[in-house]
Amino acid sequence: MHPGDTITVVNDDTTAHTLTASDKSFDTGTIAPGKSATLTAPAKPGSYPYICTIHQFMHGTLTVS
Ligand SMILES: [Cu+2]
């Protein structure tokens, strides 16, 4: 992703999730099953770890370059 990109996140699961940056630079809030949310990629290039705040074992990394 590039700085400032708009990213659409689709929750294709049967339970709610969030996509929340560890440094809080982005946060979709709760996304209900079958729904989507958008977030804006951070302005500064880098690797941004994120978790689901409901299921904190779920994690990933957003790369901005
Ligand atoms: Cu979750």
N, CA, C, O and the ligand as a Tripos MOL2 file, in Angstrom:
@<TRIPOS>MOLECULE
protein
  261   259    66     0     0
PROTEIN
NO_CHARGES

@<TRIPOS>ATOM
      1 N           0.8420   -1.1890    0.0000 N.3       1 MET1
      2 CA          0.0000    0.0000    0.0000 C.3       1 MET1
      3 C           0.8810    1.2440    0.0000 C.2       1 MET1
      4 O           2.0420    1.2160    0.4090 O.2       1 MET1
      5 N           0.2940    2.3180   -0.4670 N.am      2 HIS2
      6 CA          1.0100    3.5900   -0.4930 C.3       2 HIS2
      7 C           0.4160    4.5270    0.5450 C.2       2 HIS2
      8 O          -0.7450    4.3840    0.9300 O.2       2 HIS2
      9 N           1.2210    5.4900    0.9970 N.am      3 PRO3
     10 CA          0.7140    6.4380    1.9960 C.3       3 PRO3
     11 C          -0.6080    7.0650    1.5630 C.2       3 PRO3
     12 O          -0.7460    7.5200    0.4270 O.2       3 PRO3
     13 N          -1.5470    7.0830    2.4500 N.am      4 GLY4
     14 CA         -2.8270    7.7230    2.1900 C.3       4 GLY4
     15 C          -3.8150    6.9070    1.3890 C.2       4 GLY4
     16 O          -4.9400    7.3500    1.1620 O.2       4 GLY4
     17 N          -3.4150    5.7170    0.9540 N.am      5 ASP5
     18 CA         -4.3500    4.8600    0.2200 C.3       5 ASP5
     19 C          -5.5850    4.5600    1.0670 C.2       5 ASP5
     20 O          -5.5060    4.4470    2.2900 O.2       5 ASP5
     21 N          -6.7100    4.4360    0.3990 N.am      6 THR6
     22 CA         -7.9110    3.9640    1.0680 C.3       6 THR6
     23 C          -7.9910    2.4580    0.8890 C.2       6 THR6
     24 O          -7.9240    1.9520   -0.2310 O.2       6 THR6
     25 N          -8.1340    1.7490    1.9900 N.am      7 ILE7
     26 CA         -8.1410    0.2890    1.9830 C.3       7 ILE7
     27 C          -9.5060   -0.1830    2.4620 C.2       7 ILE7
     28 O          -9.9820    0.2280    3.5200 O.2       7 ILE7
     29 N         -10.1190   -1.0370    1.6810 N.am      8 THR8
     30 CA        -11.4010   -1.6150    2.0790 C.3       8 THR8
     31 C         -11.1500   -2.9840    2.6900 C.2       8 THR8
     32 O         -10.4890   -3.8340    2.0920 O.2       8 THR8
     33 N         -11.6820   -3.1850    3.8800 N.am      9 VAL9
     34 CA        -11.5210   -4.4380    4.6180 C.3       9 VAL9
     35 C         -12.8820   -5.1130    4.6720 C.2       9 VAL9
     36 O         -13.8540   -4.5310    5.1520 O.2       9 VAL9
     37 N         -12.9470   -6.3550    4.1740 N.am     10 VAL10
     38 CA        -14.1970   -7.1020    4.1630 C.3      10 VAL10
     39 C         -14.1250   -8.1950    5.2220 C.2      10 VAL10
     40 O         -13.1730   -8.9740    5.2590 O.2      10 VAL10
     41 N         -15.1270   -8.2450    6.0700 N.am     11 ASN11
     42 CA        -15.2150   -9.3170    7.0590 C.3      11 ASN11
     43 C         -16.0590  -10.4480    6.4860 C.2      11 ASN11
     44 O         -17.2880  -10.4210    6.5340 O.2      11 ASN11
     45 N         -15.3700  -11.4320    5.9500 N.am     12 ASP12
     46 CA        -16.0360  -12.5670    5.3190 C.3      12 ASP12
     47 C         -16.1260  -13.7340    6.3100 C.2      12 ASP12
     48 O         -15.9580  -14.8960    5.9390 O.2      12 ASP12
     49 N         -16.3900  -13.4030    7.5570 N.am     13 ASP13
     50 CA        -16.4440  -14.4080    8.6160 C.3      13 ASP13
     51 C         -17.8340  -14.3550    9.2450 C.2      13 ASP13
     52 O         -18.6770  -13.5400    8.8700 O.2      13 ASP13
     53 N         -18.0490  -15.2490   10.2150 N.am     14 THR14
     54 CA        -19.3570  -15.3200   10.8590 C.3      14 THR14
     55 C         -19.3600  -14.6350   12.2260 C.2      14 THR14
     56 O         -20.3460  -14.7040   12.9590 O.2      14 THR14
     57 N         -18.2490  -13.9740   12.5600 N.am     15 THR15
     58 CA        -18.1690  -13.2280   13.8150 C.3      15 THR15
     59 C         -17.5130  -11.8760   13.5550 C.2      15 THR15
     60 O         -16.8400  -11.6860   12.5420 O.2      15 THR15
     61 N         -17.7150  -10.9470   14.4730 N.am     16 ALA16
     62 CA        -17.1980   -9.5850   14.2880 C.3      16 ALA16
     63 C         -15.6940   -9.5250   14.5480 C.2      16 ALA16
     64 O         -15.1610  -10.2680   15.3710 O.2      16 ALA16
     65 N         -15.0290   -8.6320   13.8350 N.am     17 HIS17
     66 CA        -13.6010   -8.4080   14.0110 C.3      17 HIS17
     67 C         -13.3040   -6.9180   13.8920 C.2      17 HIS17
     68 O         -14.1350   -6.1290   13.4410 O.2      17 HIS17
     69 N         -12.0850   -6.5550   14.3130 N.am     18 THR18
     70 CA        -11.5680   -5.2170   14.0390 C.3      18 THR18
     71 C         -10.2120   -5.3650   13.3680 C.2      18 THR18
     72 O          -9.6110   -6.4400   13.3940 O.2      18 THR18
     73 N          -9.7430   -4.3050   12.7800 N.am     19 LEU19
     74 CA         -8.3930   -4.2380   12.2400 C.3      19 LEU19
     75 C          -7.8030   -2.9590   12.8240 C.2      19 LEU19
     76 O          -8.0770   -1.8520   12.3610 O.2      19 LEU19
     77 N          -6.9870   -3.1480   13.8530 N.am     20 THR20
     78 CA         -6.5450   -2.0330   14.6930 C.3      20 THR20
     79 C          -5.0260   -2.0050   14.7720 C.2      20 THR20
     80 O          -4.4090   -2.9690   15.2250 O.2      20 THR20
     81 N          -4.4250   -0.9160   14.3380 N.am     21 ALA21
     82 CA         -2.9630   -0.8000   14.3890 C.3      21 ALA21
     83 C          -2.4870   -0.7900   15.8330 C.2      21 ALA21
     84 O          -3.1310   -0.2120   16.7090 O.2      21 ALA21
     85 N          -1.3480   -1.4390   16.0710 N.am     22 SER22
     86 CA         -0.7730   -1.4600   17.4240 C.3      22 SER22
     87 C          -0.4950   -0.0460   17.9190 C.2      22 SER22
     88 O          -0.6270    0.2350   19.1100 O.2      22 SER22
     89 N          -0.1080    0.8470   17.0030 N.am     23 ASP23
     90 CA          0.1500    2.2330   17.4120 C.3      23 ASP23
     91 C          -1.0760    3.1270   17.2180 C.2      23 ASP23
     92 O          -0.9940    4.3500   17.3320 O.2      23 ASP23
     93 N          -2.2030    2.4990   16.9260 N.am     24 LYS24
     94 CA         -3.5020    3.1880   16.7760 C.3      24 LYS24
     95 C          -3.5420    4.1480   15.5820 C.2      24 LYS24
     96 O          -4.3940    5.0340   15.5210 O.2      24 LYS24
     97 N          -2.6090    3.9650   14.6280 N.am     25 SER25
     98 CA         -2.5990    4.8660   13.4740 C.3      25 SER25
     99 C          -3.7830    4.5990   12.5370 C.2      25 SER25
    100 O          -4.1360    5.4500   11.7200 O.2      25 SER25
    101 N          -4.3890    3.4240   12.6580 N.am     26 PHE26
    102 CA         -5.6580    3.1580   11.9620 C.3      26 PHE26
    103 C          -6.4570    2.1790   12.7920 C.2      26 PHE26
    104 O          -5.9020    1.3910   13.5590 O.2      26 PHE26
    105 N          -7.7590    2.2370   12.6300 N.am     27 ASP27
    106 CA         -8.6580    1.3660   13.3950 C.3      27 ASP27
    107 C         -10.0020    1.3460   12.6850 C.2      27 ASP27
    108 O         -10.6610    2.3780   12.5590 O.2      27 ASP27
    109 N         -10.3980    0.1890   12.2300 N.am     28 THR28
    110 CA        -11.6940    0.1120   11.5420 C.3      28 THR28
    111 C         -12.8650    0.1580   12.5160 C.2      28 THR28
    112 O         -14.0020    0.3970   12.1080 O.2      28 THR28
    113 N         -12.5960   -0.0690   13.8010 N.am     29 GLY29
    114 CA        -13.7040   -0.3220   14.7120 C.3      29 GLY29
    115 C         -14.2740   -1.6950   14.4160 C.2      29 GLY29
    116 O         -13.7440   -2.4200   13.5740 O.2      29 GLY29
    117 N         -15.3350   -2.0560   15.0900 N.am     30 THR30
    118 CA        -15.9220   -3.3840   14.9280 C.3      30 THR30
    119 C         -16.5840   -3.5080   13.5600 C.2      30 THR30
    120 O         -17.4020   -2.6760   13.1680 O.2      30 THR30
    121 N         -16.2120   -4.5650   12.8450 N.am     31 ILE31
    122 CA        -16.8200   -4.8620   11.5400 C.3      31 ILE31
    123 C         -17.6930   -6.0910   11.7220 C.2      31 ILE31
    124 O         -17.2010   -7.1710   12.0490 O.2      31 ILE31
    125 N         -18.9670   -5.9250   11.5140 N.am     32 ALA32
    126 CA        -19.9030   -7.0350   11.6900 C.3      32 ALA32
    127 C         -19.6940   -8.0820   10.5960 C.2      32 ALA32
    128 O         -19.1530   -7.7740    9.5340 O.2      32 ALA32
    129 N         -20.1200   -9.3130   10.8560 N.am     33 PRO33
    130 CA        -20.0000  -10.3620    9.8370 C.3      33 PRO33
    131 C         -20.6570   -9.9330    8.5230 C.2      33 PRO33
    132 O         -21.7740   -9.4150    8.5160 O.2      33 PRO33
    133 N         -19.9540  -10.1520    7.4230 N.am     34 GLY34
    134 CA        -20.4870   -9.8300    6.1090 C.3      34 GLY34
    135 C         -20.4090   -8.3590    5.7410 C.2      34 GLY34
    136 O         -20.8320   -7.9690    4.6530 O.2      34 GLY34
    137 N         -19.8730   -7.5390    6.6350 N.am     35 LYS35
    138 CA        -19.7770   -6.0990    6.3770 C.3      35 LYS35
    139 C         -18.3540   -5.7250    6.0030 C.2      35 LYS35
    140 O         -17.4380   -6.5430    6.0920 O.2      35 LYS35
    141 N         -18.1820   -4.4870    5.5870 N.am     36 SER36
    142 CA        -16.8480   -4.0030    5.2660 C.3      36 SER36
    143 C         -16.6200   -2.6490    5.9340 C.2      36 SER36
    144 O         -17.5550   -1.9960    6.3950 O.2      36 SER36
    145 N         -15.3650   -2.2550    5.9710 N.am     37 ALA37
    146 CA        -14.9780   -0.9580    6.5210 C.3      37 ALA37
    147 C         -13.8010   -0.4530    5.7080 C.2      37 ALA37
    148 O         -13.1340   -1.2300    5.0250 O.2      37 ALA37
    149 N         -13.5460    0.8320    5.7780 N.am     38 THR38
    150 CA        -12.3800    1.3810    5.0940 C.3      38 THR38
    151 C         -11.4310    1.9920    6.1120 C.2      38 THR38
    152 O         -11.8390    2.4440    7.1830 O.2      38 THR38
    153 N         -10.1670    1.9930    5.7510 N.am     39 LEU39
    154 CA         -9.1720    2.6940    6.5600 C.3      39 LEU39
    155 C          -8.2440    3.4240    5.6000 C.2      39 LEU39
    156 O          -8.1730    3.1040    4.4140 O.2      39 LEU39
    157 N          -7.5420    4.4030    6.1340 N.am     40 THR40
    158 CA         -6.5840    5.1790    5.3550 C.3      40 THR40
    159 C          -5.1840    4.7720    5.7590 C.2      40 THR40
    160 O          -4.8300    4.8250    6.9370 O.2      40 THR40
    161 N          -4.3840    4.3660    4.7830 N.am     41 ALA41
    162 CA         -3.0080    3.9680    5.0810 C.3      41 ALA41
    163 C          -2.2460    5.1450    5.6770 C.2      41 ALA41
    164 O          -2.4370    6.2850    5.2540 O.2      41 ALA41
    165 N          -1.3810    4.8770    6.6620 N.am     42 PRO42
    166 CA         -0.6060    5.9590    7.2770 C.3      42 PRO42
    167 C           0.2130    6.7370    6.2440 C.2      42 PRO42
    168 O           0.5870    6.2000    5.2010 O.2      42 PRO42
    169 N           0.4830    8.0030    6.5490 N.am     43 ALA43
    170 CA          1.2290    8.8760    5.6300 C.3      43 ALA43
    171 C           2.7070    8.5220    5.5750 C.2      43 ALA43
    172 O           3.3880    8.8180    4.5940 O.2      43 ALA43
    173 N           3.1980    7.8880    6.6290 N.am     44 LYS44
    174 CA          4.6330    7.6010    6.7140 C.3      44 LYS44
    175 C           4.8950    6.1450    6.3300 C.2      44 LYS44
    176 O           4.2880    5.2430    6.9080 O.2      44 LYS44
    177 N           5.8020    5.8920    5.3490 N.am     45 PRO45
    178 CA          6.1230    4.5120    4.9950 C.3      45 PRO45
    179 C           6.6480    3.7250    6.1970 C.2      45 PRO45
    180 O           7.3020    4.2720    7.0850 O.2      45 PRO45
    181 N           6.3450    2.4490    6.1990 N.am     46 GLY46
    182 CA          6.8230    1.5910    7.2790 C.3      46 GLY46
    183 C           5.9680    0.3570    7.3940 C.2      46 GLY46
    184 O           5.0610    0.1380    6.5900 O.2      46 GLY46
    185 N           6.2590   -0.4570    8.4040 N.am     47 SER47
    186 CA          5.4810   -1.6650    8.6920 C.3      47 SER47
    187 C           4.6190   -1.3920    9.9150 C.2      47 SER47
    188 O           5.1130   -0.9750   10.9620 O.2      47 SER47
    189 N           3.3470   -1.6320    9.7660 N.am     48 TYR48
    190 CA          2.3880   -1.3270   10.8260 C.3      48 TYR48
    191 C           1.7000   -2.6100   11.2770 C.2      48 TYR48
    192 O           0.7860   -3.0940   10.6080 O.2      48 TYR48
    193 N           2.1340   -3.1620   12.4040 N.am     49 PRO49
    194 CA          1.4570   -4.3380   12.9390 C.3      49 PRO49
    195 C           0.0400   -3.9890   13.3670 C.2      49 PRO49
    196 O          -0.2220   -2.8940   13.8650 O.2      49 PRO49
    197 N          -0.8660   -4.9310   13.1660 N.am     50 TYR50
    198 CA         -2.2420   -4.7070   13.6130 C.3      50 TYR50
    199 C          -2.7910   -5.9860   14.2270 C.2      50 TYR50
    200 O          -2.2920   -7.0860   13.9860 O.2      50 TYR50
    201 N          -3.8280   -5.8050   15.0230 N.am     51 ILE51
    202 CA         -4.5200   -6.9390   15.6370 C.3      51 ILE51
    203 C          -6.0220   -6.7490   15.4790 C.2      51 ILE51
    204 O          -6.5020   -5.6840   15.0930 O.2      51 ILE51
    205 N          -6.7410   -7.8130   15.7880 N.am     52 CYS52
    206 CA         -8.1680   -7.7120   16.0440 C.3      52 CYS52
    207 C          -8.3130   -7.5180   17.5510 C.2      52 CYS52
    208 O          -7.8610   -8.3620   18.3250 O.2      52 CYS52
    209 N          -8.9310   -6.4250   17.9760 N.am     53 THR53
    210 CA         -9.0110   -6.1630   19.4240 C.3      53 THR53
    211 C          -9.9580   -7.1330   20.1310 C.2      53 THR53
    212 O          -9.8930   -7.2870   21.3510 O.2      53 THR53
    213 N         -10.8290   -7.7810   19.3760 N.am     54 ILE54
    214 CA        -11.7460   -8.7610   19.9630 C.3      54 ILE54
    215 C         -11.0400  -10.1090   20.1380 C.2      54 ILE54
    216 O         -11.2540  -10.8150   21.1240 O.2      54 ILE54
    217 N         -10.2040  -10.4470   19.1710 N.am     55 HIS55
    218 CA         -9.4510  -11.7060   19.1860 C.3      55 HIS55
    219 C          -7.9780  -11.3340   19.0330 C.2      55 HIS55
    220 O          -7.4580  -11.2710   17.9190 O.2      55 HIS55
    221 N          -7.3180  -11.0910   20.1520 N.am     56 GLN56
    222 CA         -5.9930  -10.4720   20.0640 C.3      56 GLN56
    223 C          -4.9090  -11.4070   19.5660 C.2      56 GLN56
    224 O          -3.7760  -10.9830   19.3400 O.2      56 GLN56
    225 N          -5.2490  -12.6820   19.3910 N.am     57 PHE57
    226 CA         -4.2990  -13.6050   18.7650 C.3      57 PHE57
    227 C          -4.3100  -13.4530   17.2430 C.2      57 PHE57
    228 O          -3.4460  -14.0020   16.5590 O.2      57 PHE57
    229 N          -5.2770  -12.7150   16.7150 N.am     58 MET58
    230 CA         -5.3470  -12.4850   15.2610 C.3      58 MET58
    231 C          -4.5440  -11.2250   14.9520 C.2      58 MET58
    232 O          -4.7940  -10.1560   15.5100 O.2      58 MET58
    233 N          -3.5810  -11.3730   14.0580 N.am     59 HIS59
    234 CA         -2.7050  -10.2370   13.8070 C.3      59 HIS59
    235 C          -2.1940  -10.2580   12.3780 C.2      59 HIS59
    236 O          -2.3170  -11.2580   11.6710 O.2      59 HIS59
    237 N          -1.6290   -9.1550   11.9720 N.am     60 GLY60
    238 CA         -1.0360   -9.0370   10.6510 C.3      60 GLY60
    239 C          -0.2050   -7.7790   10.6020 C.2      60 GLY60
    240 O          -0.0440   -7.0800   11.6020 O.2      60 GLY60
    241 N           0.3180   -7.5020    9.4290 N.am     61 THR61
    242 CA          1.1480   -6.3120    9.2520 C.3      61 THR61
    243 C           0.7490   -5.6140    7.9560 C.2      61 THR61
    244 O           0.6450   -6.2440    6.9030 O.2      61 THR61
    245 N           0.5300   -4.3150    8.0470 N.am     62 LEU62
    246 CA          0.2820   -3.4920    6.8650 C.3      62 LEU62
    247 C           1.6030   -2.8320    6.4760 C.2      62 LEU62
    248 O           2.2250   -2.1400    7.2820 O.2      62 LEU62
    249 N           2.0220   -3.0560    5.2280 N.am     63 THR63
    250 CA          3.2650   -2.4410    4.7500 C.3      63 THR63
    251 C           2.9250   -1.2340    3.8870 C.2      63 THR63
    252 O           2.1880   -1.3480    2.9080 O.2      63 THR63
    253 N           3.4610   -0.0940    4.2520 N.am     64 VAL64
    254 CA          3.2600    1.1530    3.5130 C.3      64 VAL64
    255 C           4.5990    1.5520    2.9140 C.2      64 VAL64
    256 O           5.5880    1.7000    3.6320 O.2      64 VAL64
    257 N           4.6280    1.7250    1.6020 N.am     65 SER65
    258 CA          5.9040    2.0710    0.9510 C.3      65 SER65
    259 C           5.6710    3.0070   -0.2210 C.2      65 SER65
    260 O           6.6230    3.4070   -0.8900 O.2      65 SER65
    261 CU        -11.6310  -10.7860   15.6130 Cu       66 CU66
@<TRIPOS>BOND
     1     1     2 1
     2     2     3 1
     3     3     4 2
     4     3     5 am
     5     5     6 1
     6     6     7 1
     7     7     8 2
     8     7     9 am
     9     9    10 1
    10    10    11 1
    11    11    12 2
    12    11    13 am
    13    13    14 1
    14    14    15 1
    15    15    16 2
    16    15    17 am
    17    17    18 1
    18    18    19 1
    19    19    20 2
    20    19    21 am
    21    21    22 1
    22    22    23 1
    23    23    24 2
    24    23    25 am
    25    25    26 1
    26    26    27 1
    27    27    28 2
    28    27    29 am
    29    29    30 1
    30    30    31 1
    31    31    32 2
    32    31    33 am
    33    33    34 1
    34    34    35 1
    35    35    36 2
    36    35    37 am
    37    37    38 1
    38    38    39 1
    39    39    40 2
    40    39    41 am
    41    41    42 1
    42    42    43 1
    43    43    44 2
    44    43    45 am
    45    45    46 1
    46    46    47 1
    47    47    48 2
    48    47    49 am
    49    49    50 1
    50    50    51 1
    51    51    52 2
    52    51    53 am
    53    53    54 1
    54    54    55 1
    55    55    56 2
    56    55    57 am
    57    57    58 1
    58    58    59 1
    59    59    60 2
    60    59    61 am
    61    61    62 1
    62    62    63 1
    63    63    64 2
    64    63    65 am
    65    65    66 1
    66    66    67 1
    67    67    68 2
    68    67    69 am
    69    69    70 1
    70    70    71 1
    71    71    72 2
    72    71    73 am
    73    73    74 1
    74    74    75 1
    75    75    76 2
    76    75    77 am
    77    77    78 1
    78    78    79 1
    79    79    80 2
    80    79    81 am
    81    81    82 1
    82    82    83 1
    83    83    84 2
    84    83    85 am
    85    85    86 1
    86    86    87 1
    87    87    88 2
    88    87    89 am
    89    89    90 1
    90    90    91 1
    91    91    92 2
    92    91    93 am
    93    93    94 1
    94    94    95 1
    95    95    96 2
    96    95    97 am
    97    97    98 1
    98    98    99 1
    99    99   100 2
   100    99   101 am
   101   101   102 1
   102   102   103 1
   103   103   104 2
   104   103   105 am
   105   105   106 1
   106   106   107 1
   107   107   108 2
   108   107   109 am
   109   109   110 1
   110   110   111 1
   111   111   112 2
   112   111   113 am
   113   113   114 1
   114   114   115 1
   115   115   116 2
   116   115   117 am
   117   117   118 1
   118   118   119 1
   119   119   120 2
   120   119   121 am
   121   121   122 1
   122   122   123 1
   123   123   124 2
   124   123   125 am
   125   125   126 1
   126   126   127 1
   127   127   128 2
   128   127   129 am
   129   129   130 1
   130   130   131 1
   131   131   132 2
   132   131   133 am
   133   133   134 1
   134   134   135 1
   135   135   136 2
   136   135   137 am
   137   137   138 1
   138   138   139 1
   139   139   140 2
   140   139   141 am
   141   141   142 1
   142   142   143 1
   143   143   144 2
   144   143   145 am
   145   145   146 1
   146   146   147 1
   147   147   148 2
   148   147   149 am
   149   149   150 1
   150   150   151 1
   151   151   152 2
   152   151   153 am
   153   153   154 1
   154   154   155 1
   155   155   156 2
   156   155   157 am
   157   157   158 1
   158   158   159 1
   159   159   160 2
   160   159   161 am
   161   161   162 1
   162   162   163 1
   163   163   164 2
   164   163   165 am
   165   165   166 1
   166   166   167 1
   167   167   168 2
   168   167   169 am
   169   169   170 1
   170   170   171 1
   171   171   172 2
   172   171   173 am
   173   173   174 1
   174   174   175 1
   175   175   176 2
   176   175   177 am
   177   177   178 1
   178   178   179 1
   179   179   180 2
   180   179   181 am
   181   181   182 1
   182   182   183 1
   183   183   184 2
   184   183   185 am
   185   185   186 1
   186   186   187 1
   187   187   188 2
   188   187   189 am
   189   189   190 1
   190   190   191 1
   191   191   192 2
   192   191   193 am
   193   193   194 1
   194   194   195 1
   195   195   196 2
   196   195   197 am
   197   197   198 1
   198   198   199 1
   199   199   200 2
   200   199   201 am
   201   201   202 1
   202   202   203 1
   203   203   204 2
   204   203   205 am
   205   205   206 1
   206   206   207 1
   207   207   208 2
   208   207   209 am
   209   209   210 1
   210   210   211 1
   211   211   212 2
   212   211   213 am
   213   213   214 1
   214   214   215 1
   215   215   216 2
   216   215   217 am
   217   217   218 1
   218   218   219 1
   219   219   220 2
   220   219   221 am
   221   221   222 1
   222   222   223 1
   223   223   224 2
   224   223   225 am
   225   225   226 1
   226   226   227 1
   227   227   228 2
   228   227   229 am
   229   229   230 1
   230   230   231 1
   231   231   232 2
   232   231   233 am
   233   233   234 1
   234   234   235 1
   235   235   236 2
   236   235   237 am
   237   237   238 1
   238   238   239 1
   239   239   240 2
   240   239   241 am
   241   241   242 1
   242   242   243 1
   243   243   244 2
   244   243   245 am
   245   245   246 1
   246   246   247 1
   247   247   248 2
   248   247   249 am
   249   249   250 1
   250   250   251 1
   251   251   252 2
   252   251   253 am
   253   253   254 1
   254   254   255 1
   255   255   256 2
   256   255   257 am
   257   257   258 1
   258   258   259 1
   259   259   260 2
@<TRIPOS>SUBSTRUCTURE
     1 MET1         2 RESIDUE 1 A MET
     2 HIS2         6 RESIDUE 1 A HIS
     3 PRO3        10 RESIDUE 1 A PRO
     4 GLY4        14 RESIDUE 1 A GLY
     5 ASP5        18 RESIDUE 1 A ASP
     6 THR6        22 RESIDUE 1 A THR
     7 ILE7        26 RESIDUE 1 A ILE
     8 THR8        30 RESIDUE 1 A THR
     9 VAL9        34 RESIDUE 1 A VAL
    10 VAL10       38 RESIDUE 1 A VAL
    11 ASN11       42 RESIDUE 1 A ASN
    12 ASP12       46 RESIDUE 1 A ASP
    13 ASP13       50 RESIDUE 1 A ASP
    14 THR14       54 RESIDUE 1 A THR
    15 THR15       58 RESIDUE 1 A THR
    16 ALA16       62 RESIDUE 1 A ALA
    17 HIS17       66 RESIDUE 1 A HIS
    18 THR18       70 RESIDUE 1 A THR
    19 LEU19       74 RESIDUE 1 A LEU
    20 THR20       78 RESIDUE 1 A THR
    21 ALA21       82 RESIDUE 1 A ALA
    22 SER22       86 RESIDUE 1 A SER
    23 ASP23       90 RESIDUE 1 A ASP
    24 LYS24       94 RESIDUE 1 A LYS
    25 SER25       98 RESIDUE 1 A SER
    26 PHE26      102 RESIDUE 1 A PHE
    27 ASP27      106 RESIDUE 1 A ASP
    28 THR28      110 RESIDUE 1 A THR
    29 GLY29      114 RESIDUE 1 A GLY
    30 THR30      118 RESIDUE 1 A THR
    31 ILE31      122 RESIDUE 1 A ILE
    32 ALA32      126 RESIDUE 1 A ALA
    33 PRO33      130 RESIDUE 1 A PRO
    34 GLY34      134 RESIDUE 1 A GLY
    35 LYS35      138 RESIDUE 1 A LYS
    36 SER36      142 RESIDUE 1 A SER
    37 ALA37      146 RESIDUE 1 A ALA
    38 THR38      150 RESIDUE 1 A THR
    39 LEU39      154 RESIDUE 1 A LEU
    40 THR40      158 RESIDUE 1 A THR
    41 ALA41      162 RESIDUE 1 A ALA
    42 PRO42      166 RESIDUE 1 A PRO
    43 ALA43      170 RESIDUE 1 A ALA
    44 LYS44      174 RESIDUE 1 A LYS
    45 PRO45      178 RESIDUE 1 A PRO
    46 GLY46      182 RESIDUE 1 A GLY
    47 SER47      186 RESIDUE 1 A SER
    48 TYR48      190 RESIDUE 1 A TYR
    49 PRO49      194 RESIDUE 1 A PRO
    50 TYR50      198 RESIDUE 1 A TYR
    51 ILE51      202 RESIDUE 1 A ILE
    52 CYS52      206 RESIDUE 1 A CYS
    53 THR53      210 RESIDUE 1 A THR
    54 ILE54      214 RESIDUE 1 A ILE
    55 HIS55      218 RESIDUE 1 A HIS
    56 GLN56      222 RESIDUE 1 A GLN
    57 PHE57      226 RESIDUE 1 A PHE
    58 MET58      230 RESIDUE 1 A MET
    59 HIS59      234 RESIDUE 1 A HIS
    60 GLY60      238 RESIDUE 1 A GLY
    61 THR61      242 RESIDUE 1 A THR
    62 LEU62      246 RESIDUE 1 A LEU
    63 THR63      250 RESIDUE 1 A THR
    64 VAL64      254 RESIDUE 1 A VAL
    65 SER65      258 RESIDUE 1 A SER
    66 CU66       261 GROUP 0 **** ****
